Amino acid sequence: MIHPAFFISDSTGITAETLGRSVLSHFETIDFDYIVLPYVDSVEKAQRAVERINLAAKDYGTRPIIFDTLVNQDIRRVIATSDGFIVDVLDTFLNQLEIALGKKPSCTVGRAKGPEQEARYRHRIDAVNFALDNDDGAKLDRYDQAEIILIGVSRSGKTPTSLYLGMQAGIFVANYPLTEEDLEDNRLPKALQNHRARLYGLTIEPERLAAIRTERRPNSRYAELRQCEDEIRQAEALFKRFGISYLDTTHASVEEISARILSEIHIRGHHRS
């Protein structure tokens, strides 16, 4: 049985989704259908959200789980009329912190950021734009601006990891796809040779890679298991030859992959914003 899980927010929904997914990941025997409803900032939008929740309850035949970070009490009361089970993300923490700190929280929708917070926000946006501009080796002349350069064969998880690191940690990440020609040479591509200290490799099990590539290009040499096995073997040999740290993305979420990379970046002494 698939269980619907809603993440509802009067803003982007990133907080509700991040915390909610983390909690639900502990229920490994249950398959969840994740549905994000951002910018629910009016009673009318809340009513439409309730309609979707109730429809999901009917379609799936089970009570939806709702994680919300709503501040407006009128909107929260509307969501409370739904057929879902509500987990109030903010109250879970704010009530306890209010007791510990002896102060009431400032519950303001879209609360304005201070100068430092605003600067951090702008930095993360710049990092995301950098990841987009430097996806799949798009702008090799900007690699000196990257804090880290992810390398790996096509479809090994480089792009989502680059974007996640930019959005969540403000890390400027470029990524470079190791092509068949690169791997046959058994040496670092010319574009990477001056940036060895910034390289981080991603690998993946050949069977999983073949399945992903088949969805993209079915019945192609690109998706053949033998081709995937050869590319992965050569890529890992390249990582080992040049002392490039790497990790297997097969059974890891983008959050887990990013956390591993960030922990190693921290050890290396890289700056994080």
C-alpha positions in Angstrom: 0.0 0.0 0.0 1.2 3.5 -0.9 0.7 6.1 1.8 0.2 9.8 0.7 2.3 12.4 2.6 1.7 16.1 2.2 4.1 18.9 3.0 2.2 22.2 3.3 3.7 25.6 3.8 2.9 29.3 3.5 6.4 29.6 1.9 8.5 27.3 -0.2 7.8 24.1 1.7 11.4 23.2 1.9 11.5 23.0 5.7 8.4 20.9 5.9 9.5 18.5 3.2 13.1 18.2 4.5 12.0 17.4 8.1 9.0 15.3 7.0 11.0 13.1 4.6 13.7 12.6 7.2 11.1 11.4 9.7 9.3 9.2 7.2 12.6 7.6 6.1 12.5 5.6 9.3 9.5 3.7 8.1 11.3 1.6 5.5 8.5 -0.9 4.9 6.1 1.8 3.8 6.0 3.4 0.3 5.1 7.1 0.4 3.7 9.4 -2.3 5.2 12.8 -1.5 3.1 15.8 -2.4 4.4 19.4 -1.7 1.9 22.2 -1.5 3.9 25.5 -1.2 2.6 29.0 -0.7 -0.7 28.1 0.9 -1.1 31.6 2.2 -4.8 32.2 2.1 -8.0 30.5 3.3 -9.0 29.8 -0.3 -5.7 28.0 -1.0 -6.1 26.1 2.2 -9.6 24.9 1.1 -8.2 23.7 -2.2 -5.4 21.9 -0.3 -8.1 20.2 1.9 -9.8 19.0 -1.3 -6.6 17.4 -2.5 -5.9 15.8 0.8 -9.4 14.4 1.1 -9.3 13.1 -2.5 -6.0 11.4 -1.8 -7.5 9.8 1.3 -10.3 8.4 -0.9 -8.0 7.3 -3.8 -5.4 5.7 -1.6 -7.8 4.3 0.9 -5.6 5.5 3.8 -5.3 8.6 6.0 -2.7 11.0 4.6 0.1 12.3 6.7 0.4 16.1 6.7 3.6 18.0 7.7 3.0 21.7 7.9 4.9 24.9 8.7 1.8 27.1 8.6 1.8 30.2 10.9 -1.6 31.7 10.1 -4.2 30.3 12.5 -7.1 30.7 10.1 -5.3 28.7 7.5 -4.3 26.0 10.0 -7.9 25.6 11.2 -9.0 25.0 7.6 -6.3 22.3 7.1 -7.4 20.8 10.4 -10.8 20.0 8.8 -9.1 17.6 6.3 -9.1 13.8 6.6 -5.3 13.8 7.2 -3.2 13.3 10.3 -1.4 16.6 11.0 2.2 16.8 12.2 2.8 20.5 13.1 6.5 20.9 12.4 6.8 24.4 14.0 4.9 23.7 17.2 6.8 20.5 17.7 10.0 22.6 18.2 8.7 26.1 19.1 6.6 25.0 22.2 9.6 23.3 23.7 12.0 26.1 22.9 9.6 28.7 24.3 9.8 26.9 27.7 13.6 26.5 27.5 14.2 30.1 26.4 11.5 31.8 28.4 10.4 33.8 25.4 7.5 33.6 23.0 8.5 33.1 19.3 7.7 35.7 16.7 5.2 33.9 14.5 5.2 36.0 11.3 4.4 34.7 7.9 7.2 35.3 5.5 9.3 36.8 8.3 11.7 39.3 7.0 15.4 38.3 7.0 18.1 40.3 8.8 21.1 41.5 6.9 23.1 38.4 7.6 20.3 36.0 6.8 19.6 38.0 3.6 23.2 37.7 2.5 23.2 33.9 3.2 20.0 33.6 1.1 21.5 35.5 -1.8 24.6 33.4 -1.6 22.6 30.2 -1.9 20.7 31.6 -4.9 24.1 32.4 -6.5 25.3 28.9 -5.7 22.2 27.3 -7.4 22.6 29.5 -10.4 26.3 28.5 -10.6 25.4 24.8 -10.5 22.9 25.3 -13.3 25.4 27.3 -15.4 28.1 24.7 -14.9 26.1 21.5 -15.3 27.6 18.7 -17.4 30.8 20.6 -18.2 29.0 23.5 -19.7 31.5 26.3 -18.8 35.0 24.8 -18.2 36.5 28.3 -17.9 34.7 28.9 -14.6 36.0 25.9 -12.8 38.4 28.1 -10.8 35.3 29.6 -9.1 34.0 26.2 -8.0 34.5 25.0 -4.5 34.0 21.4 -5.6 33.7 19.7 -9.0 31.7 16.5 -9.1 32.9 14.0 -11.7 31.4 10.7 -12.8 29.8 8.8 -15.7 26.5 10.0 -17.1 23.5 9.6 -14.8 25.5 8.9 -11.7 23.8 11.6 -9.7 26.0 14.7 -10.4 23.3 17.2 -11.3 20.8 16.7 -8.4 23.7 16.6 -5.9 25.2 19.9 -7.3 21.9 21.6 -7.1 21.2 20.3 -3.5 24.6 21.4 -2.3 24.0 24.9 -3.8 20.6 25.3 -2.4 21.1 23.8 1.1 24.7 24.6 1.8 25.6 27.5 -0.5 28.5 25.5 -2.0 29.5 26.5 -5.5 29.5 23.2 -7.4 30.3 22.4 -11.0 30.0 18.9 -12.5 31.8 17.1 -15.3 30.6 14.0 -17.1 33.3 11.4 -17.7 32.8 10.4 -21.3 33.8 7.1 -23.0 36.7 8.9 -24.6 37.9 10.3 -21.3 37.8 6.9 -19.7 39.7 5.2 -22.5 42.6 7.6 -22.1 42.9 6.6 -18.4 44.0 10.1 -17.4 42.3 13.2 -16.1 40.6 15.2 -18.8 42.5 18.4 -19.6 39.8 20.6 -18.2 40.2 19.0 -14.7 44.0 18.7 -14.5 44.5 22.1 -12.7 41.6 21.4 -10.3 42.5 18.0 -8.7 42.1 19.3 -5.2 38.5 20.2 -5.9 37.4 16.9 -7.5 35.0 14.5 -5.9 33.8 11.4 -7.7 30.4 9.7 -7.8 29.9 6.1 -8.8 26.9 3.8 -9.0 26.2 0.0 -9.4 26.1 -0.9 -13.1 22.7 -2.6 -12.8 21.1 0.6 -11.4 22.9 2.7 -13.9 21.6 0.6 -16.8 18.0 0.9 -15.4 18.3 4.7 -15.2 19.8 5.0 -18.7 17.1 2.6 -20.1 14.4 5.1 -19.0 16.3 7.8 -20.9 17.4 5.9 -24.0 15.8 2.4 -24.2 17.5 -0.2 -26.4 20.7 1.8 -26.8 24.3 0.9 -26.4 24.4 3.7 -23.8 22.0 1.7 -21.6 23.5 -1.7 -22.1 24.7 -3.4 -18.9 28.0 -4.3 -20.4 28.6 -0.7 -21.4 27.7 0.5 -17.9 30.0 -2.1 -16.3 32.9 -0.9 -18.4 32.3 2.8 -17.7 32.0 2.3 -13.9 35.1 0.1 -13.8 37.1 2.6 -15.7 35.8 5.6 -13.7 36.6 4.0 -10.3 40.1 3.1 -11.6 40.6 6.7 -12.5 39.5 7.9 -9.1 41.9 5.5 -7.4 44.8 6.3 -9.7 44.6 10.1 -9.0 43.5 9.8 -5.3 40.1 11.3 -5.8 37.6 10.7 -3.0 34.4 9.1 -4.3 31.2 7.5 -3.1 28.5 5.1 -4.3 25.2 6.8 -4.9 23.2 3.6 -5.6 21.3 3.3 -2.4 21.7 6.9 -1.1 19.4 9.8 -1.3 20.6 13.2 -2.5 20.5 14.3 1.1 22.8 11.5 2.2 25.2 12.0 -0.7 25.4 15.7 0.1 25.9 15.1 3.8 28.8 12.8 3.1 30.4 15.2 0.7 30.0 18.1 3.2 31.5 16.1 6.0 34.6 15.5 3.8 34.7 19.1 2.7 34.7 20.2 6.3 37.6 17.8 7.1 39.5 19.3 4.2 38.9 22.8 5.6 36.7 24.2 2.9 34.6 27.3 3.7 30.9 26.8 3.9 28.4 29.6 3.8 
